[in-house]
Structure formats: structure tokens, C-alpha cells
Amino acid sequence: MGHAIRVSAHGAGLLALALLASCSSGATASEGERSKGPDAKVTIVPSDSAGNVTPDTPVVVAAQGGTLSEVSVSSPKGSLGGTRSADRTMWRSRGVVTPGTRYTVRAVAVNAEGKAVQVTSSFTTVTPKSAFKVENIVPHKDDTGLTVGVGMPIMITFDKEITDRVGVERNLIVQASKPVQGAWHWFDDKSVHFRPRHYWPANTKVRLIARLAGAHGGDGMYGTRNHVLDFKIGRSQITSGSLNRHVMRVKRNGKVIRTIPFSAGKGGLMKYHTTSGIHLAMSRENVTVMTSPDAGPGDSGYYQLTVYNTVRISNSGEYVHSAPWSVGSQGNSNVSHGCVNVSPDNAKWFLDNTLIGDPIILTGSPRRLEPLNGWGHWQETWREWTRWSSLGAGFTTDSYTAS
């Protein structure tokens, strides 16, 4: 991991504490087996019989006068992994422990003469007042598929408002087979999204590790479950179009593979302008029924229309879709209510060749795509994006190993 998108809340002070606090038991060797050298000493934090330990408190085991040969941290709800120092004198847990649970720590240290000393300790974590869980994670195999475009963000929605954003964000780890700089961004207290500084490299494997079981989300509130999501970035496909020139060019891996004439929003009222900006493909639909958003049956401006082969690009009703009625205007004028009208053949091709998360960049309109209008994540500058990160930017790991 180049460094994961998280920050430890504990530093050298905790390690110093680990060396000062102690918990030990007698050596397992008999008198006849005793070596001439002194026994190794083992220190464990949290201390033996400690109670109300917060789940984000790391378990630290240190050996003096020897090295650690074994360390385990177990509970009825599962074990806790950790990392041992290069000189094998210190072990530190990874992630968080489960609230309301009793843990047993067992450590074995060996001195220079090979004499082993075993130490056991236990502690109990705090009982939570309330719990939060993940309500939704995107990408999702059913909604987006697990091979997505180079602009695809990771989007997490919680069922409760998170007030300790640092406590949650530091437990959200993004790994990638091709390292990128990226950051989490809180849109509100229930929604946190991740995007790289630049588009994902093509064919990157990505893993989200959300170590949220025991993560602190607010006053006495802790997460209930861990999540792992694996997905893949597909080929690089970026579509660019000018609303003034009425043509989109689809580039795959840097080469133009399709030129598509189109007709965009006719303007007049602002709502009839197609938005300018970096859109992302949000859905692919064979059939979509479009209804005027602010006019009912009998009202001026009302319409209800069934359209085919649609790719959604915003939450304000914008799609790239088949429009056989406007083929004569496609490539020369804008006549739609805001959608991008293309021919039936081009619509079918675009639907079949688009991945969710593919960037679709449109220019030339007085109406700008808002960052919260669909997946307008790339409308924010990197400085704007990282402003709403609790921990700031970091690099994903380059040691991704999922198949």
C-alpha cells in the first residue's frame, strides 16, 4: 500500500504506552528447563481485565529481551489480524474490534537462548448505544455491473447520520492494481464518495475494504459489519461533444471509434438547455418513458414519450437516446427539451458500447452541470473535492491481489 486512504489516530505515544503498561504471566518452562539468560518480558495493551475499551483502540503487544513468536487476538465473534515489526519485537492490530465483546490476547515470546514465555490477557469492549450500517455501495453488480468506466466513483450511503467522519473515513481503504491519488468526499452526513484525482487508468482492478464493524460513527454509535467490494475499470472510453457543432466523438483508448451527429436542448428557458460539463453514464435502458417534470396532462408544455436505447447522464432527465423524429436536425441544430437526440442506429450502438461510469463531456451550453446533478463528481476541481474530505488525499495501494 503506497498509503491507503486512511489515517491512524494513534502514533508514537501509544507505542510508548505499550512499553510502560504491562500484563504478564509466569513462564511455561520448568525449573530444570530454565536457561541462564533472563526471561523475555511481554507487554500487552489494553491491560488485562480492562473494560469499556473503545473499538478503535489498537491492540499492541511488545517483547523485551526477546522476540514474539506467536500472537493471537480472539473472541466468540472472530479473531483480529495484525502486523509484526521487522525485528519481531512488536505486534499491532489492524482494523477495529467489535463493540460489546470480550477478547483474549495470547502471546509467546522467546529469549536469546530459545526459552519461551507465554502470556495471556483479556479485555472487554464498550457496549454501543446505537449502530449504523451501510445502506448502499456503488458500483453494484446488479445496478452498474462490476466492470465500469474510467470516471466511476465509489459511493457509500449509510442508514444513520455520521458525525465522526474521521472515525469512519479512516476505515475506508481503497486498493488498486495501478496506484492512483484519490480522496473521499462527504456530500452529507450519510453519503461519502471516492474518486481519483484523474480518471482511473484503463483495466485497473479496484478493491474497497470497509472495516466498519466497530468503527465509531458518532456519540456511542458504532458500525456493525465489514464490507469488501471488488470491481474492474474497463477500457478507456471518453465521449466529447459540442452543443454548437452538434457532433459527439467517441474515443476508445485515445482513438476515435465513432462520430455521432446529435441534437441537444433547444434553449429559450434554462430548463431546455442541455447541461455543459463532465457527465457520467449512470444507467443503460432499452426503454424509457419520459414525462415533463413540471407540467401535467392538459398543461402547456406537457409531454409523455416512450423512447428507446437510452443512456442516462444526469438526474435532471438528460439522456442520450434514439430520436427518429429529429434525425433531420441532428448534426445541425438543437431542438430537444434537453436530451441528446441521436439516430436509432447510433443510439443502439452507443447503448451497446457504453459502460456505466464512462465520461460524456458536453460543452457550449449556458447551463452548467451541477456536481450533485447525478454523478457530477468531475465538475469539482481537485481542490474543491478534497475540501470535503476528512483525511485529505492519499494514494491507493499498488499491492492489489484479488483475482
C-alpha positions in Angstrom: 0.0 0.0 0.0 1.6 3.3 -1.2 -0.5 4.6 1.6 -4.1 3.7 2.0 -6.8 6.3 2.1 -6.9 6.4 5.9 -5.0 7.9 8.8 -4.2 6.2 12.1 -5.4 8.1 15.2 -2.6 6.6 17.2 1.1 7.4 16.9 4.3 7.0 18.8 2.5 8.0 22.1 0.6 4.7 22.0 3.7 2.7 21.4 5.4 4.3 24.3 2.3 3.5 26.4 2.6 -0.1 25.3 6.1 -0.3 26.7 5.1 1.2 30.0 1.9 -0.7 30.7 2.4 -4.4 31.4 0.5 -7.6 31.7 2.3 -10.9 32.1 2.1 -14.4 33.5 4.7 -16.9 34.6 7.0 -18.8 32.2 5.8 -22.1 31.0 9.2 -23.8 31.3 10.0 -25.8 34.5 13.0 -25.1 36.8 15.0 -27.8 35.1 14.5 -26.2 31.7 15.5 -22.7 32.7 18.3 -21.1 30.7 20.9 -18.9 32.1 19.6 -15.8 30.3 16.7 -13.7 31.7 13.1 -14.5 30.6 11.7 -12.4 27.8 9.0 -9.9 29.1 5.7 -9.3 27.3 3.6 -6.2 27.5 0.0 -6.0 26.3 -2.2 -3.0 25.7 -5.1 -2.8 26.6 -4.2 -4.1 30.0 -5.6 -7.3 31.5 -9.3 -7.1 32.5 -9.7 -3.7 31.0 -13.3 -2.8 30.3 -15.2 -0.3 28.1 -12.4 -0.3 25.6 -13.3 1.7 22.5 -13.3 -0.5 19.4 -10.8 1.7 17.6 -8.2 1.2 20.3 -5.4 -0.9 18.7 -4.1 -4.0 20.5 -0.3 -3.6 20.9 2.0 -6.5 22.1 5.7 -5.8 22.8 8.5 -8.1 23.8 11.6 -7.0 25.8 14.6 -9.3 26.0 13.3 -11.5 23.2 11.1 -11.7 20.1 7.5 -12.6 19.5 6.9 -16.0 18.0 3.1 -16.1 18.3 0.3 -13.5 18.8 -3.4 -14.1 18.6 -6.4 -11.9 19.5 -9.6 -13.9 19.5 -13.3 -13.6 20.6 -16.5 -15.5 20.1 -17.2 -13.2 17.1 -13.9 -13.8 15.4 -10.2 -13.1 15.5 -8.3 -9.9 14.9 -5.3 -9.7 12.5 -2.2 -7.6 13.0 1.2 -6.7 11.8 4.6 -7.6 13.4 7.6 -5.3 13.3 10.6 -6.3 11.2 12.6 -7.1 14.4 9.7 -9.2 15.7 9.6 -7.3 19.0 6.2 -5.6 18.5 2.8 -6.6 17.1 0.0 -4.1 16.3 -3.6 -5.0 15.4 -5.2 -3.9 12.1 -8.7 -2.5 11.9 -11.2 -2.3 14.8 -12.7 -4.7 17.3 -16.4 -5.5 17.7 -18.3 -3.5 20.4 -19.7 -5.4 23.4 -17.3 -8.3 23.0 -14.7 -9.9 25.2 -11.3 -10.5 23.6 -8.5 -12.8 24.7 -4.9 -12.0 23.8 -2.3 -14.8 23.7 1.4 -14.1 23.1 4.5 -16.2 23.1 8.0 -14.6 23.4 11.3 -16.3 23.1 14.6 -15.1 24.6 18.1 -15.4 23.1 18.5 -19.0 24.5 15.2 -20.1 22.9 13.2 -20.2 26.2 9.5 -19.5 25.5 7.3 -17.4 27.8 3.5 -17.4 27.2 1.3 -14.5 28.3 -2.5 -14.2 28.2 -4.7 -11.2 28.7 -8.3 -10.2 28.2 -10.3 -7.0 27.7 -13.9 -6.1 27.0 -15.1 -3.5 24.5 -17.7 -0.8 25.2 -21.3 -1.6 24.7 -22.7 0.7 21.9 -25.7 3.0 22.4 -26.7 2.6 18.7 -25.4 1.2 15.5 -25.0 2.2 11.9 -24.8 0.2 8.7 -24.1 0.6 5.0 -27.4 1.1 3.1 -25.8 1.0 -0.4 -22.5 0.8 -2.2 -22.0 1.7 -5.8 -20.6 0.1 -8.1 -23.0 -2.8 -7.6 -23.2 -5.9 -9.6 -27.0 -5.6 -10.3 -27.1 -1.8 -10.9 -23.9 -0.9 -12.7 -22.1 -4.2 -13.3 -18.6 -4.8 -11.9 -16.8 -3.6 -15.0 -17.2 0.1 -15.1 -15.9 3.2 -16.9 -12.8 5.3 -16.1 -14.9 8.0 -14.4 -16.7 5.7 -12.0 -16.7 6.9 -8.3 -17.2 4.7 -5.3 -20.3 5.8 -3.5 -21.3 4.7 0.0 -24.6 5.6 1.7 -25.2 5.0 5.4 -28.5 4.4 7.2 -27.6 6.9 10.0 -26.0 10.3 10.0 -22.3 10.1 10.7 -20.9 12.8 13.0 -17.5 11.2 13.5 -16.4 11.4 9.8 -12.8 10.7 10.7 -13.7 7.6 12.6 -15.5 6.2 9.5 -13.2 7.5 6.7 -10.0 6.1 8.2 -11.6 2.7 8.0 -12.4 3.0 4.2 -9.5 1.6 2.3 -9.1 1.7 -1.5 -6.7 -0.7 -3.2 -5.9 -0.7 -6.9 -3.7 -2.7 -9.2 -2.5 0.6 -10.7 -1.9 3.2 -8.0 -3.8 6.5 -8.2 -4.1 9.5 -6.0 -7.6 9.8 -4.7 -9.8 11.1 -1.8 -13.1 10.6 -0.1 -15.7 13.4 -0.3 -18.7 13.8 2.1 -21.7 15.2 0.3 -23.7 15.0 3.5 -23.6 13.1 6.8 -25.0 9.9 5.1 -23.0 10.0 1.9 -19.3 9.6 1.3 -17.8 9.1 -2.2 -14.4 8.4 -3.6 -12.8 9.4 -6.9 -9.3 9.6 -8.2 -7.7 12.9 -8.9 -7.7 12.0 -12.6 -9.6 9.3 -14.4 -8.9 5.7 -13.4 -6.3 4.0 -15.6 -7.9 1.5 -18.0 -8.1 -2.1 -16.9 -7.4 -1.3 -13.3 -8.6 -3.8 -10.6 -10.0 -2.0 -7.6 -10.9 -3.2 -4.1 -12.8 -1.3 -1.5 -12.2 -2.6 2.1 -14.7 -1.0 4.5 -13.6 -2.0 8.0 -16.8 -0.7 9.6 -17.6 -3.3 12.2 -16.7 -1.4 15.4 -15.9 1.9 13.5 -17.0 4.9 15.5 -19.7 6.9 13.7 -20.9 9.3 16.5 -21.8 9.5 20.1 -21.8 5.9 21.3 -22.6 4.7 17.7 -20.6 2.0 16.0 -20.6 0.2 12.7 -22.0 -3.4 12.6 -20.4 -5.0 9.6 -17.3 -5.0 7.3 -17.7 -4.9 3.5 -15.4 -5.8 0.6 -16.1 -4.8 -2.9 -14.1 -5.9 -6.0 -14.7 -4.3 -9.4 -12.7 -3.5 -12.5 -12.2 -0.5 -14.7 -12.7 -1.4 -18.3 -11.2 0.1 -21.4 -10.9 3.9 -21.5 -13.8 5.4 -23.4 -14.5 9.1 -23.3 -17.2 10.9 -25.4 -16.9 14.6 -26.2 -19.5 16.7 -27.9 -20.0 20.4 -28.7 -23.6 21.7 -28.4 -22.7 24.3 -31.0 -21.2 21.9 -33.5 -23.8 19.1 -32.9 -21.3 16.3 -33.1 -20.0 13.8 -30.5 -16.8 11.9 -30.9 -16.3 8.6 -29.0 -12.6 7.9 -28.2 -11.6 4.4 -27.0 -8.1 4.2 -25.6 -7.3 7.5 -27.3 -8.6 6.7 -30.8 -11.9 8.0 -32.3 -14.1 5.0 -33.0 -17.4 6.7 -33.7 -18.6 10.1 -34.8 -22.3 10.8 -33.8 -24.4 13.7 -35.0 -26.8 14.9 -32.4 -29.4 17.5 -31.5 -29.4 18.9 -28.0 -31.6 21.2 -25.9 -33.3 24.0 -27.8 -32.9 26.6 -25.0 -35.1 29.5 -24.5 -35.9 28.6 -20.9 -32.9 27.4 -18.9 -34.5 24.0 -18.3 -34.5 23.4 -22.0 -30.7 23.8 -22.2 -28.6 20.6 -22.1 -26.1 20.9 -19.3 -22.4 21.5 -20.1 -19.9 19.6 -18.2 -18.4 16.2 -17.4 -21.3 13.8 -17.2 -21.0 10.1 -16.4 -23.2 7.3 -17.9 -25.5 6.4 -15.0 -27.7 3.8 -16.5 -28.4 1.9 -19.7 -32.1 1.3 -20.6 -33.7 -0.3 -23.5 -37.0 1.6 -23.0 -37.6 4.7 -21.0 -40.9 6.6 -20.6 -40.1 10.4 -20.3 -42.7 12.8 -18.8 -42.5 16.5 -18.5 -41.2 17.2 -15.0 -43.1 20.4 -14.3 -46.3 20.1 -16.4 -49.3 17.8 -16.0 -51.8 16.5 -18.6 -53.6 19.4 -20.2 -50.9 21.9 -19.2 -48.8 23.8 -21.7 -45.5 22.0 -22.2 -46.8 18.6 -21.1 -45.4 15.6 -22.8 -45.1 11.8 -22.2 -42.9 10.0 -24.6 -41.6 6.4 -24.9 -38.0 6.4 -26.1 -35.6 3.6 -26.9 -31.9 2.8 -26.3 -31.2 5.4 -23.6 -28.1 6.2 -21.6 -28.8 8.4 -18.6 -26.3 11.2 -17.9 -27.9 13.3 -15.1 -30.7 13.4 -12.5 -32.4 16.2 -14.3 -33.8 14.0 -17.0 -30.9 14.1 -19.5 -30.3 11.1 -21.7 -28.5 10.2 -24.9 -31.3 8.4 -26.7 -32.9 7.3 -30.0 -34.9 10.1 -31.6 -36.0 9.2 -35.1 -38.3 12.3 -35.2 -35.3 14.7 -35.1 -32.8 12.9 -37.4 -33.1 15.9 -39.8 -31.9 18.3 -37.1 -29.1 16.0 -35.8 -25.8 17.4 -36.7 -27.1 20.9 -37.5 -29.5 22.3 -34.8 -30.8 21.9 -31.3 -34.5 21.0 -31.0 -34.9 18.8 -27.9 -36.2 19.5 -24.3 -32.6 18.9 -23.0 -31.7 15.4 -24.0 -29.1 14.4 -26.6 -31.1 13.1 -29.6 -29.3 10.7 -31.9 -30.4 8.4 -34.7 -31.8 4.9 -33.9 -28.6 3.2 -35.2 -26.3 5.5 -33.2 -28.4 5.1 -30.1 -28.3 1.3 -30.3 -24.5 1.4 -30.9 -24.0 3.9 -28.0 -26.0 1.7 -25.6 -24.2 -1.4 -26.5 -20.7 0.2 -26.3 -21.1 2.2 -23.1 -20.1 1.2 -19.6 -21.6 2.8 -16.5 -19.1 5.4 -15.4 -18.0 6.3 -18.9 -17.4 10.1 -19.1 -19.6 12.0 -21.6 -18.3 15.6 -21.9 -20.6 18.2 -23.4 -19.7 21.9 -24.0 -21.3 25.0 -25.3 -24.3 25.5 -23.1 -25.0 28.4 -20.7 -26.3 25.8 -18.2 -23.6 24.1 -16.2 -24.0 20.6 -14.8 -24.2 20.8 -11.0 -21.9 18.4 -9.0 -25.0 17.0 -7.3 -27.0 16.6 -10.6 -26.5 12.9 -10.9 -22.8 11.9 -10.8 -21.3 15.3 -11.5 -18.3 14.4 -9.4 -15.8 15.5 -12.0 -17.3 19.0 -12.1 -15.4 19.9 -8.9 -11.8 20.8 -9.1 -9.4 18.6 -7.1 -9.2 21.4 -4.5 -12.9 21.6 -4.2 -13.2 17.8 -4.0 -10.6 17.4 -1.2 -12.1 20.3 0.8 -14.9 17.9 1.9 -12.6 15.0 2.7 -11.9 14.4 6.4 -8.5 13.0 5.9 -7.4 14.5 2.6 -5.9 12.9 -0.4 -3.7 9.8 -0.5 -2.5 7.1 -2.8 -4.1 3.7 -3.2 -2.0 0.6 -2.7 -0.1 -1.0 -5.6 -0.3 -4.4 -4.0 -3.8 -5.4 -5.1 -4.0 -9.2 -5.2 -7.6 -10.1 -6.0 -8.2 -12.5 -8.9 
